[in-house]
Amino acid sequence: MAEQKTKPTEQSVDAFLGNVADEKVRADCFELVRIMENVTGYKAKMWGPAIVGFGQYHYKYDSGHEGDACLVGFSPRKQQLSLYVMPGFADNSTLLDKLGKHKAAKGCLYIKKLSDVDQSVLEQLISQSVDYLRNKYPE
């Protein structure tokens, strides 16, 4: 089996986020760290070179593929902030309708800036994501 590419590193979260060029995006990133640490109870840790993750779980698929991933996380990308908050949003359509300006894909939520979304709804999505993954992949 191939080695997992995205895994925890010793890279500094503060140093990584300090290098985000856009001042407003950088401020949003530090606020996301505060929010995600508060909701999850886990300190921020770098996962690979560009993902800030919180907590960890071990998954194993029916195919036999397995690995570790952060419970939730985010990455400042060129066009938007990518939030990794649960594979699929089937159970969250009501919350997503209340979230504000965003785009959603399989396991990602994309926002341009934190002020575009309702932070209390975002906190609920993060909390549900953590609960979902802990139930699906108990330690």
Order of alpha helices (4+ residues) and beta strands (2+ residues): alpha-alpha-beta-beta-beta-beta-beta-beta-alpha-beta-beta-alpha
